[in-house]
Amino acid sequence: MTTAKRILAALSIVSALLGLGSLSTGTARADSSDDDAEYVSLLRSHGLKVRSVEQARAGGLAVCEALEAGQSIDHVTTEVMQSNAATWDEARIAVIDASVVYCPGQV
């Protein structure tokens, strides 16, 4: 599977993360359950539903993989929005929260 296809497939996981009907990466901090708890807490504090920590983690790491692959925050936000029937604001929150927790400095 190509990198682009892996990123798009992983971004589709964000649907579960957002609760709207519905990543190990180079510099992403991928091994801490504390990070996962922080990410879920951030998402919930911004009003997003989280169905499972594992799905939230996978979605957050996918966002970081896309950012680290050179995609812009606007492009990643658009991909999350379109693949999940999310609003721009919901997708942007998920992208920024992922960056804060899993790949600081990417945004």
C-alpha positions in Angstrom: 0.0 0.0 0.0 1.4 3.4 -0.9 2.1 6.0 1.7 -0.8 8.2 0.5 -3.2 5.3 0.7 -2.0 4.4 4.2 -2.5 8.0 5.3 -5.9 8.2 3.8 -6.9 4.9 5.3 -5.7 5.9 8.7 -7.4 9.3 8.5 -10.7 7.5 8.0 -10.3 6.2 11.5 -10.9 9.7 12.7 -14.6 9.1 12.1 -14.7 6.9 15.2 -12.6 9.4 17.1 -15.1 12.2 16.2 -18.1 10.1 16.9 -19.8 11.3 13.6 -21.4 8.2 12.3 -18.5 7.9 12.3 -0.2 6.0 13.2 3.9 4.7 14.3 5.6 7.7 12.8 9.0 9.3 12.7 8.8 11.9 15.4 5.3 11.3 16.8 5.3 10.3 20.5 3.7 6.9 19.9 4.4 4.9 23.1 2.7 6.6 26.0 -0.7 5.8 27.4 -0.4 9.2 29.2 -0.3 10.8 25.7 -3.4 8.8 24.7 -5.3 9.9 27.9 -4.2 13.5 27.2 -5.4 13.4 23.6 -8.8 11.9 24.6 -9.1 14.5 27.3 -8.4 17.4 24.9 -10.9 16.1 22.4 -13.6 15.7 25.0 -12.8 19.1 26.4 -13.5 20.5 22.9 -16.9 18.8 22.8 -15.9 15.8 20.5 -17.1 12.3 21.3 -14.5 9.6 21.7 -15.7 6.0 21.2 -12.4 4.3 22.1 -9.0 5.3 23.2 -7.4 2.9 20.6 -9.3 4.5 17.7 -8.5 8.0 18.9 -4.8 7.1 19.2 -4.8 5.6 15.7 -6.6 8.7 14.3 -4.2 11.1 16.1 -1.1 9.2 14.9 -2.5 9.2 11.3 -2.8 13.0 11.5 0.8 13.2 12.6 1.9 10.9 9.8 0.2 13.1 7.2 1.7 16.2 8.7 5.2 14.7 8.9 4.8 13.6 5.3 4.6 17.2 4.4 0.9 17.7 4.0 -0.4 21.1 5.2 -2.6 21.5 8.2 -5.4 22.8 5.8 -5.0 19.7 3.6 -5.1 17.3 6.5 -8.1 19.1 8.0 -9.9 18.9 4.7 -9.1 15.2 4.4 -10.4 14.5 7.9 -13.5 16.7 7.3 -14.4 15.0 4.0 -13.7 11.4 5.0 -15.8 11.8 8.2 -18.6 14.1 7.3 -17.2 16.4 10.0 -17.4 20.1 10.1 -14.3 22.2 9.4 -14.1 23.1 13.1 -14.4 19.5 14.3 -11.8 18.3 11.9 -9.4 21.2 12.8 -9.8 20.5 16.5 -8.9 16.8 16.0 -5.9 17.8 13.9 -4.6 20.5 16.3 -5.1 18.3 19.3 -3.3 15.4 17.6 -0.4 17.7 16.8 -0.2 19.1 20.4 -0.1 15.6 21.9 1.6 13.3 19.4 3.7 15.5 17.1 4.5 18.8 18.8 6.0 21.3 16.4 4.2 20.0 13.3 1.6 22.8 13.3 
